[in-house]
């Protein structure tokens, strides 16, 4: 009985069993994820339809503004709507999960102040909704390739790597902002702005070839999302889509470093979240 | 064998006097820092508004397996902070606690319930949040539904539940936790009497099955019934611990003489105006036992004295009695009479077995010509009435504002005839 389960509570007492604890709580992770998903589709009038309508409408607006009005060219041999929607699919996945993770602690503040569980569960579970939305948008994208009779490349086998990388990047940035968001409430207003600016800084509506040979190219490639979005496109649309595999190394290394730093920061602060809520 | 050992536990909060609520915004930090730079001061004077507050200070204790510990103290004494630390919701600033055994805390009923989800979904959600595994929840699912009495509404979103159903479901889930150590905060403060009865019954089960219980409540009767030992906290310090009856007596002796008396000897500095000045207002209890605390049986009288500064005035007194939360229970007035300049006194007697247990606030008004308020002494006295019960085995909060003893009898009219 007693004795099997011993814990020590002390200041800065990040226990050595934290990761084991996290693993033991995996059912809770699953249940919190399910909660977020069912709540999201229960409250709305149109339910799942929103996840279809939103990316489609955004794509149509972008096609109209960037292709029709601004005359931006896609990579040769790729229909512009496909290029936009592929970029949009992975960008929306990133931006949704990033936003959800950043707000996850505050949204669940009623839990934070009443029960203990490894706080990392909240950001992790908030990824679920973004992932379901991603799958839906991805489905639309596949339908659109049929419509444009554009074959899907065999590169699609690499797709899980890019999804994983997106996940790592959004978690890395998200955890950092989640902690800040608890400490400083005005961070909450900064996040939508960052996401908006981010979309223009990433090759969503245009191809990265446009940045080639310019003075800001080397800064441009520092953005981990550039390699991810280009790679994601390359997986789906094949070699016609521009992708510089070199950018992937910096992306991967940078994302993992950011994730590790954010994790350390999060772990250090998580036991006192409740004092600031 | 000790299951919980706490050594030198302290918890510090920083209170920011400029911003009373919430976290500082980034803007606040930036402007504070800039202010500091531009004023050329590199010391801490820019943050002088901040004050340290020790919610707990050097708390040491050890709890053995099977102990049922009641925790008493005023609001802000550190009880809730201690429970939060033990539940690992926040961590102590200094010190450490060793806990042996599976611990579950019930600081709120229905933690994490989502209004949009159905009763069934919420059982699984809340169960998981409280630390039950899916198979454990599935095993006790029927028992939970039965205990809460919500069979018909299992697939209804809980936002459509009445508050009673909501609380019942929440408690039913918590009641089926099976921890070795159970921590319970003032959950008795919510819900109807039926629920409170169940709640206490369940806690008695826990205590009788040899598990360890920590229980915070303002309901001293419940603590006395459930707990064998108690901790008394005051201003963040554990000032007394030991056998429950001893601790509660000690606690009551410290709380009961608080705002029971006010008096001014000097007419110039006394509250009032150029028409009347207050001399004194006191509450005098007729204690019914040696503990010297006011309980529901205790008759009390209010004595009020004031200086009348106007010649030949028609005056009467009007006294209001409020609950601590501000509902007026009654208003009584004296006859209006003519008084000459000088000292005037009034007395109101409140019988025993009249008010329910709770905290009460009294205000006194001096009225001229039965219509003009000359002076209103608001929140003049504050007093507590403790619970007292004889021959009753139920310890939930007694409902109602008043608790009169009326002629209310029960008798057998006829005996059933056995064939």
Interface residues (C-beta under 8 A of the other chain):
Chain A: X1 X2 X3 X5 X6 X7 X8 X9 X10 X11 X12 X13 X27 X28 X31 X32 X35 X38 X39 X42 X43 X110 X111 X112 X113 X114 X115 X116 X117 X182 X183 X184 X185 X186 X187 X271 X272 X274 X275 X276 X277
Chain B: X1 X3 X13 X22 X23 X24 X25 X26 X27 X29 X65 X84 X85 X86 X87 X88 X89 X90 X91 X92 X93 X94 X95 X96 X97 X98 X99 X100 X101 X102 X103 X105 X107 X108 X111 X112 X114 X116 X117 X121 X124 X125 X128 X129 X130 X131 X133 X134 X157 X180
